[in-house]
Amino acid sequence: MGIEAPFQEGFRLLAKAYGKEWTWQQAYEKGFKEGYEEGLKMGRQERFRMSIVEILRNRFGTVPEELTAALESVTVEQQLRALIESAVTCADLAAFAAALRPAQS
């Protein structure tokens, strides 16, 4: 009997109490899949943010830390995509900051 056996048994009892019929392996795979998908999502968001900062830096020079910090609060990919467009088309950093404000809500 491996060290996993007590955990597997505990999980089986917990799953049964909640009316679930998952095996230990199914629960592991589900958790792994959800964690993997969440990691991919976070990676995409970070790439969007990095792209936005790079575009602004190439267009306007130094990007204020407050602006990059504000970008961290935006987690909806659709809003990040719109902010990429804003970074490409805005007249200046103040205009980008104005476009960023509604996305922070």
C-alpha positions in Angstrom: 0.0 0.0 0.0 1.5 3.3 -1.1 1.4 6.6 0.7 -1.4 7.8 -1.5 -3.8 5.1 -0.2 -5.0 7.1 2.9 -5.5 10.2 0.7 -7.4 8.2 -1.9 -9.7 6.7 0.7 -10.3 10.1 2.3 -11.1 11.6 -1.1 -13.4 8.7 -1.9 -15.4 9.2 1.3 -15.5 13.0 0.7 -16.7 12.6 -2.9 -19.3 10.1 -1.8 -20.6 12.5 0.9 -21.0 15.2 -1.8 -22.7 12.7 -4.2 -19.8 12.6 -6.6 -18.6 9.4 -8.3 -15.1 10.5 -9.2 -12.2 8.3 -8.7 -8.9 9.7 -7.4 -7.5 9.7 -10.9 -10.5 11.5 -12.4 -10.3 14.2 -9.7 -6.5 14.6 -10.3 -7.0 14.9 -14.1 -9.9 17.4 -13.6 -7.8 19.5 -11.3 -4.8 19.3 -13.5 -6.8 20.3 -16.6 -8.4 23.2 -14.8 -5.0 24.4 -13.4 -3.4 24.0 -16.9 -6.2 26.0 -18.5 -6.0 28.7 -15.8 -2.2 28.9 -16.4 -2.7 29.3 -20.1 -5.2 32.1 -19.5 -2.9 33.9 -17.2 0.0 33.5 -19.7 -2.1 35.0 -22.5 -3.1 38.0 -20.2 0.5 38.6 -19.3 1.5 38.5 -23.0 -1.2 41.1 -23.8 0.1 43.3 -21.1 3.7 43.0 -22.2 2.7 43.8 -25.8 0.7 46.9 -24.7 3.7 48.2 -22.7 6.1 47.5 -25.5 3.9 49.3 -28.1 3.6 52.3 -25.8 7.3 52.3 -25.1 8.1 52.2 -28.8 5.7 55.0 -29.5 6.2 57.3 -26.6 9.4 56.3 -24.8 9.2 55.6 -21.0 5.9 54.2 -19.8 5.0 55.4 -16.2 5.0 52.7 -13.6 1.5 53.8 -12.6 0.3 52.8 -16.1 1.9 49.4 -16.1 0.6 48.8 -12.6 -2.9 49.8 -13.7 -2.7 47.3 -16.6 -2.3 44.5 -14.0 -5.8 45.0 -12.8 -7.3 44.3 -16.2 -8.0 40.5 -16.5 -10.6 40.3 -19.2 -9.0 39.3 -22.5 -11.5 41.2 -24.6 -10.6 44.4 -22.7 -6.8 43.7 -23.1 -7.3 43.2 -26.9 -9.1 46.5 -27.0 -6.3 48.1 -25.1 -3.8 46.8 -27.6 -5.7 48.7 -30.3 -5.8 51.8 -28.1 -2.0 51.5 -27.6 -1.5 51.5 -31.4 -3.9 54.3 -32.1 -3.9 56.7 -29.1 -2.5 60.2 -29.6 -0.4 60.1 -26.3 0.0 58.3 -23.0 -2.8 60.4 -21.4 -5.2 59.2 -24.1 -4.2 55.6 -23.4 -4.7 56.2 -19.7 -8.2 57.5 -20.4 -8.9 54.3 -22.4 -7.5 52.2 -19.6 -9.7 53.6 -16.9 -13.0 51.9 -17.9 -11.3 48.6 -18.3 -10.1 48.7 -14.7 -13.6 48.5 -13.4 
